[in-house]
């Protein structure tokens, strides 16, 4: 299992979600002689390339002091299902991979959680509690209950949004695949990484469309701003099926 080392010598065990499949191992022929050491136990889990990359990404994310502090304190809010997500994570990696300070150019630190109490009053309590908990951090922290997103998203963005059942489902619907990353602390032992579309784009400074929702204008707006901030990123344009059909027409 990949370990993440913290300041002071402590370490956390990394868990990657969804769990990557371990590489298949060929069955070995029976030994013809005694060996000095026993063979590994059949079925032993080795770190996959996806987990190793997640470890490198997570270590860079934690070099942003604000990310580290948020992850450390967040369990105090008593929320069962939560993630620190999106820009504060992938943009930290882009900063450090570009030779920039870890916090530079990051506008918001987004915390998504899921609570079945979808009232505004309940969400407002969590927002206020978070504001007190992180009052000393010089950043803008956005806290949103994913159980309420479908109530306000259509009016704000003009796009229908399905009701969600977990905090992680909201990550699946960001317009850029690199945005689909989440971190959380689980107890004193684990650092969980949520990467439904993998972490290659995060590491390689790539902005690629995620067409889970028809958000092409918002993707274009975001990537235009990102290109001004991170000049080295590679941006793939949003091309939907209708545009493909028109481009093939004689």
C-alpha positions, 0 to 999 in steps of 0.5 A: 500500500502506498504511504503518504509522508507528512511533516514530522515523520508521520505517514498516512496509508493511501486508498484510491477510489475506485479501487484499481485492479491488481495486475494479473500474475502468471502461475509459476512452475513448481520450484525444482529446488529449495529457495532461501526465501518463501515466494510471495503469498498468492493473491498478495496486493501490489501497488498499481501504477494508478496508486503510485500516481495517486500517491505522487499527486496527493503528496503535491496536494498536501504541500499546499498548506491550506489543503493540508489544514482543511483535510486535517480539521474537516472531520471535526464537522462530524460529516459522514460523506465528504470530499475536498475537491477540484481546483484547490487540488489539481491546480496545486499540482499544476502550480508545483509542476510548473515551478509556481508556489503551491497556492498561486491562482487558486480562487476557491477551496471546494468542500462537497458533502452529502446529507439527506437533510436537503433543507437550506437551513441545515446546509447553512449550519454546516457552512457557518460551522465551517467558516468558524473552523477555518476562520484563520485560513486566508482562502475562500472555502465553498461548502455545498451539500450535494443533496441540494445541487439539483434544486439550484443548478438548473436556474444557475446554469440552465441545465437539468441536474439529476438528484445525487445520492453521495458526495462523490457523484457530484465530482463525476459531473464537473465539465473538465476531467482534471476537476474530478479529484477528491481527497479526504482524511479517514481517521488518523490512518488513511488518506482517501483519493477519489479519481473516477477518471484517473489522474493522468490529466492532473499530472500532465497539465491537461484540460479535457472535456467531461461531457457528463452534462452539456456544459460546453460554454462553461468549459470554454470559459474555465479553460480560457481563464486557466490558460492565462494562469497556467500557460503550460497546460494543454486544452482539448476543445469541447466537440459534441456529436452534432459538431462532429456530424457537421464537420463530416458533412460534404 
